[in-house]
Each structure stands twice: as C-alpha cells, then as structure tokens.
Amino acid sequence: MRKISRRMENLSGMMPFARFAKRGTAMDKAIDWDAYCSLHKADDGGGLLDAAKIIRRGSLAELVRFVMLLPEKERSEYVIEKAGDHRLGFGEIAALARRDDLPSS
C-alpha cells in the first residue's frame, strides 16, 4: 500500500498537465503537451517579479525537449512552470521526456 501511495504522490505533481482518459486511472492520463509554460532557473525565488525572470516560453513539449537538449550537468538548474500554478523540477521533466507520446516537434 505504501508503494502505491508514493506512486500517486509522484503522479499528482503532473496533475495540472493531465486530463483523465476514459478509464480514469492515474496511469491512463494524457498529457496536455500544448499547455502554455515558461522556463525558469530553479533557484530564481519566484515571487512578485516572477514573470520578469522567465528565460523562455512555449508549450510543455517544447520546453521539455529544450531542457533535455541542455548539457546534462545544467538540466537540474531549470524548472518548467505552467501558468504560475505548478513548477516541474528536473525529475518530472525527465519523466515526461521518456514518455512515448511526447511530440517530436
């Protein structure tokens, strides 16, 4: 039971990008790859001037591909933010990059 709850916690971080598929389980979610997102340095502090600290804007798919093209040592320095309500760290970005449904371009 503990493993299942941890898995659900990990998936809940991707919830803002997901729509439930017909079966409605966490593993059946489709990612909204066209969701409007912004790229930030992980340690930019957010806050009132958060919009001024945006490095790049684009769809979730574009930003996931961009981060994964960075040198390996630099990838963990960035986060993807969706409309100010969720920040994806490198672990989530890498998990999205491994998905078979990530659009190629």
Backbone bond lengths (Angstrom), bond angles and torsions (degrees), N, CA, C in turn:
res aa  C-N    CA-C-N  psi(-1)  N-CA   C-N-CA  omega(-1)  CA-C   N-CA-C  phi
1 M - - - 1.444 - - 1.523 111.21 -
2 R 1.328 117.03 -37.51 1.459 121.73 -179.58 1.528 111.52 -61.93
3 K 1.357 116.81 -41.01 1.455 120.94 179.06 1.519 111.02 -62.55
4 I 1.314 116.79 -40.83 1.464 121.01 -179.74 1.520 110.01 -64.21
5 S 1.315 118.66 -44.97 1.466 120.10 -178.35 1.524 110.92 -65.62
6 R 1.348 118.38 -36.81 1.468 120.17 176.24 1.519 110.90 -65.25
7 R 1.321 116.16 -40.06 1.458 119.93 179.02 1.526 110.04 -63.16
8 M 1.313 116.98 -41.33 1.461 121.15 178.61 1.522 110.68 -65.17
9 E 1.346 118.20 -37.67 1.457 121.00 177.30 1.521 109.86 -61.87
10 N 1.324 117.46 -42.97 1.459 121.47 179.19 1.519 111.18 -63.42
11 L 1.317 117.19 -41.26 1.457 120.88 179.63 1.515 112.03 -71.71
12 S 1.315 117.83 -29.86 1.456 119.94 -178.05 1.516 111.26 -64.02
13 G 1.316 118.42 -25.09 1.453 121.52 176.87 1.512 112.34 -65.51
14 M 1.324 117.58 -23.12 1.455 121.11 179.67 1.525 112.14 -94.87
15 M 1.310 117.87 -1.38 1.455 121.57 -175.48 1.532 114.15 -52.44
16 P 1.342 121.25 -41.70 1.459 118.70 -178.40 1.525 113.03 -59.91
17 F 1.337 118.06 -21.75 1.439 121.57 -177.88 1.516 112.82 -97.14
18 A 1.315 117.43 -0.80 1.464 120.19 -170.28 1.515 112.80 -112.61
19 R 1.312 114.18 150.66 1.455 122.85 169.45 1.512 106.31 -119.99
20 F 1.315 117.95 142.70 1.461 118.67 179.15 1.518 109.82 -70.88
21 A 1.314 115.14 135.32 1.455 121.02 173.83 1.521 108.07 -78.69
22 K 1.308 117.04 178.29 1.465 120.74 -175.65 1.516 112.83 -55.55
23 R 1.319 117.93 -39.97 1.463 119.36 -176.96 1.527 111.65 -77.47
24 G 1.330 118.18 -20.02 1.452 121.54 172.01 1.509 117.39 76.60
25 T 1.316 119.59 8.19 1.456 119.88 178.67 1.522 109.93 -89.01
26 A 1.315 116.65 161.71 1.455 121.39 -177.64 1.527 111.93 -59.55
27 M 1.318 118.17 -35.36 1.451 121.27 -178.16 1.528 112.95 -77.25
28 D 1.327 117.34 -11.59 1.461 121.39 -178.08 1.524 112.63 -98.48
29 K 1.321 118.57 11.47 1.460 121.09 -176.33 1.517 111.41 -76.11
30 A 1.315 114.96 142.16 1.459 121.35 173.69 1.527 107.38 -99.97
31 I 1.299 116.79 139.08 1.457 121.78 -179.47 1.518 109.15 -86.91
32 D 1.313 117.09 138.22 1.461 122.21 175.07 1.525 107.61 -84.37
33 W 1.312 116.56 85.77 1.465 121.83 -176.25 1.520 112.50 -66.19
34 D 1.337 117.96 -19.71 1.461 121.64 -179.40 1.528 113.08 -89.67
35 A 1.317 117.44 1.39 1.467 121.31 -179.97 1.527 109.56 -56.66
36 Y 1.329 116.88 134.45 1.457 122.29 -179.90 1.528 109.15 -72.75
37 C 1.325 116.76 126.18 1.460 121.64 -175.71 1.519 110.95 -137.67
38 S 1.319 115.34 169.89 1.460 120.91 175.57 1.522 109.44 -135.96
39 L 1.331 114.94 151.16 1.457 122.11 -179.31 1.523 108.65 -102.41
40 H 1.329 116.22 133.17 1.470 122.89 -179.49 1.513 109.62 -131.84
41 K 1.321 116.34 158.98 1.455 120.65 166.86 1.519 105.97 -70.54
42 A 1.307 117.63 141.57 1.461 121.71 -176.62 1.521 112.05 -61.63
43 D 1.301 117.19 -30.14 1.469 120.64 -175.91 1.531 112.78 -105.76
44 D 1.333 118.04 29.31 1.467 119.17 -176.92 1.524 113.80 -78.14
45 G 1.307 117.95 -7.13 1.455 121.32 174.23 1.511 115.83 83.70
46 G 1.329 118.98 -10.81 1.468 120.41 -179.80 1.510 110.98 59.99
47 G 1.317 117.28 -134.12 1.451 121.99 174.51 1.512 115.07 82.25
48 L 1.324 114.43 -165.04 1.456 122.93 -173.68 1.527 112.73 -60.14
49 L 1.308 117.50 -37.07 1.464 121.06 -177.86 1.524 112.50 -98.01
50 D 1.312 116.87 26.99 1.461 122.33 -176.74 1.525 112.00 -55.52
51 A 1.324 117.47 -42.29 1.465 121.11 -178.20 1.528 111.91 -63.80
52 A 1.310 117.36 -29.48 1.462 120.92 179.31 1.528 111.73 -73.27
53 K 1.307 117.33 -15.06 1.465 121.69 -177.02 1.526 112.80 -97.85
54 I 1.324 117.18 7.72 1.463 120.98 -179.54 1.524 109.54 -69.44
55 I 1.322 115.93 130.96 1.458 122.24 179.50 1.524 110.94 -89.75
56 R 1.324 115.41 -38.04 1.464 120.91 -175.51 1.522 108.40 -157.69
57 R 1.335 116.92 150.52 1.463 122.29 176.77 1.514 109.41 -124.77
58 G 1.312 115.56 152.57 1.458 119.95 177.53 1.507 110.65 166.98
59 S 1.319 115.22 -170.39 1.467 119.54 178.51 1.520 108.89 -74.98
60 L 1.322 115.67 162.89 1.457 120.59 176.91 1.523 110.56 -55.95
61 A 1.332 117.40 -44.69 1.469 121.64 -178.90 1.530 110.81 -60.76
62 E 1.334 117.04 -45.10 1.470 120.44 -179.50 1.521 111.64 -61.17
63 L 1.309 116.33 -44.19 1.461 119.69 -177.04 1.531 112.24 -72.39
64 V 1.322 117.19 -34.47 1.471 119.73 175.88 1.525 108.83 -62.90
65 R 1.332 117.00 -47.10 1.473 120.37 178.83 1.528 110.89 -61.76
66 F 1.344 117.43 -41.07 1.462 121.53 -179.50 1.529 111.07 -60.54
67 V 1.326 116.63 -49.09 1.464 120.27 -179.02 1.528 110.37 -61.16
68 M 1.313 117.27 -40.84 1.465 120.21 -177.68 1.527 112.28 -71.33
69 L 1.331 118.20 -16.54 1.465 121.44 176.04 1.528 112.46 -85.81
70 L 1.323 116.18 -12.76 1.465 119.76 177.88 1.528 109.89 -68.39
71 P 1.339 116.95 157.86 1.467 118.56 174.09 1.533 109.88 -55.87
72 E 1.303 116.84 142.31 1.463 122.29 -173.66 1.525 113.21 -52.48
73 K 1.315 117.61 -39.22 1.465 121.23 -178.12 1.528 112.66 -68.03
74 E 1.332 117.84 -23.64 1.463 121.60 -176.75 1.527 113.42 -92.00
75 R 1.303 118.61 -18.43 1.465 121.75 -172.44 1.524 113.65 -57.16
76 S 1.305 117.45 -39.31 1.471 120.00 -176.95 1.529 112.51 -73.79
77 E 1.311 118.14 -5.03 1.462 122.17 179.35 1.522 112.95 -82.58
78 Y 1.347 117.47 -3.62 1.456 121.45 -174.47 1.523 112.07 -122.51
79 V 1.320 115.35 153.14 1.460 122.65 173.46 1.520 108.13 -132.45
80 I 1.318 115.68 154.72 1.461 121.58 175.15 1.517 107.29 -109.26
81 E 1.317 115.88 130.14 1.466 121.24 -179.77 1.521 109.46 -114.84
82 K 1.321 115.34 132.79 1.461 121.01 177.54 1.518 109.67 -104.13
83 A 1.301 115.97 112.59 1.469 122.91 174.70 1.527 112.62 43.96
84 G 1.312 116.86 34.52 1.452 121.64 174.36 1.512 116.51 74.36
85 D 1.343 117.98 0.31 1.460 117.41 -175.20 1.522 115.25 -106.65
86 H 1.314 118.13 -8.54 1.474 119.35 -179.91 1.514 109.47 -156.46
87 R 1.320 116.14 134.05 1.462 122.01 177.31 1.515 109.23 -112.15
88 L 1.329 115.78 122.34 1.456 121.94 178.13 1.518 108.75 -92.46
89 G 1.320 116.71 121.05 1.448 121.53 175.85 1.520 110.08 -81.52
90 F 1.326 116.08 179.45 1.460 119.37 -175.72 1.526 112.81 -60.82
91 G 1.307 118.85 -37.06 1.464 120.34 179.38 1.520 112.09 -58.60
92 E 1.323 116.41 -44.32 1.465 120.32 178.41 1.525 111.28 -69.63
93 I 1.331 117.05 -38.67 1.466 120.85 178.69 1.529 109.69 -62.26
94 A 1.328 117.03 -45.61 1.463 121.00 179.43 1.526 111.21 -62.73
95 A 1.328 117.01 -39.23 1.468 120.74 178.13 1.527 110.72 -63.88
96 L 1.330 117.13 -40.99 1.461 120.61 177.34 1.525 111.08 -65.61
97 A 1.322 116.89 -38.63 1.468 121.03 -179.64 1.524 111.99 -64.02
98 R 1.327 117.47 -27.01 1.465 121.30 179.91 1.531 113.05 -82.05
99 R 1.304 117.03 -10.05 1.477 119.35 -177.31 1.527 111.46 -69.38
100 D 1.310 115.64 141.88 1.464 120.97 179.69 1.525 113.24 -68.17
101 D 1.344 117.04 -24.31 1.460 120.11 -176.48 1.532 113.19 -91.05
102 L 1.332 119.31 8.83 1.470 121.41 175.84 1.523 107.87 -65.96
103 P 1.343 117.78 120.83 1.477 119.83 -179.85 1.536 109.99 -61.39
104 S 1.334 115.37 144.40 1.463 119.47 -176.75 1.520 112.29 -73.97
105 S 1.304 119.13 -31.15 1.473 120.69 175.74 1.500 111.33 -168.90
